Amino acid sequence: MFQTKFQEPLISVYYSIGSRPLDNWAVHQCREREMQHIQDDLLKSNVLQIQSPNVNACCITCPKNPKSSLSIRQPFVTLLVKNLGRFFTFEITILDSENIRRRVRVSNYHTIKKLSTFMITMPFCMNEGWNQLNLNLAAITSDSFKTTYVETVRVQVHANCRLRRIYFSDQQYRDDQLPNAYKLYRSKDVREKPKRLLRKNAMVVDEYSVGNTL
């Protein structure tokens, strides 16, 4: 999808605002009302809610065609997601320097890291409410598989969460370096939020998380 030689510093693969935000995404085994666009009470705008007892089966995948590839070379991925207090997982498929596709799965219901030839599973935790989750895919690839990250092939987001945006970047940007559309809260929203919502959200994904910038 993004095979051009030049890629922008920020590449968005999902944004909940717009008439057809799931155009490039396939929906898998989500029953009626398990996946819907709703208005979030805090953000006051539409977000995608995926909520199902079947965490592994109910998900969305990009690109829609299973034979296609995102071909995104930017090594940092960021998800703006809301913690619904239930099991949640997402998965990134990457291509490495050995021309092998490897999967990076992150979940809040595993307690230890598991590594195999083609997949690494990592535990993480989220704060209550909205979180900014960051992964350095180049570091994960190097440390886990002893190879070099080339590009991202596929993104898969499972239940249970609310999703605002997923984007890739060439580096980890500070919040004040990002366009407003890429921030979880705009500066005006931050000034008006209660103090309890102004604390920095924390994400733990071993040493591969680059932290939060909220």
Salt bridges, closest charged atoms under 4 A:
ASP23 OD1 - ARG20 NE 3.12
ASP40 OD1 - LYS82 NZ 2.97
ASP40 OD1 - ARG162 NH1 2.82
ASP41 OD1 - LYS82 NZ 3.35
GLU91 OE2 - ARG103 NE 2.89
GLU91 OE1 - ARG105 NE 2.98
ASP96 OD2 - ARG102 NE 2.58
GLU98 OE1 - ARG102 NH2 3.16
ASP176 OD1 - ARG174 NE 3.14
GLU192 OE2 - LYS188 NZ 2.93
